[in-house]
Amino acid sequence: MAHSNYFAPQSAVEQIKRHPKYYLNGGDVHFLVENYIYRVHRYFFERESAWFREKLGAPAPAGQAPKGSSDANPFPLDDVAADDFSKFLWVFYNP
């Protein structure tokens, strides 16, 4: 008999989705924050942060795409909540 309260876990890939507000057509860097992919402009991060200038400017290993270059190879921000990152991006993209 099947258990009615058993749910099959979804794979991590199935759970990741593009952020509804900050997945921008002209964006050139992809960040993974929680289950969201953000595509935004690296210019703001490189302009305002030596840490991001160093991390985003680091050359990729031979034969690999640089981190942050696509949805398939996003730059992970592990210690950041999606809600907080969205609020941070609002500073750059507020109307």
ABEGO torsion letter per residue (X at the ends): XBBAABBBBBBAAAABBBBAAABBAABABBBBBEABBBBBBAAAAAAABAAAAAAAABBBBBGBBBBGABAABBBBBAABBAAAAAAAAAAAABX
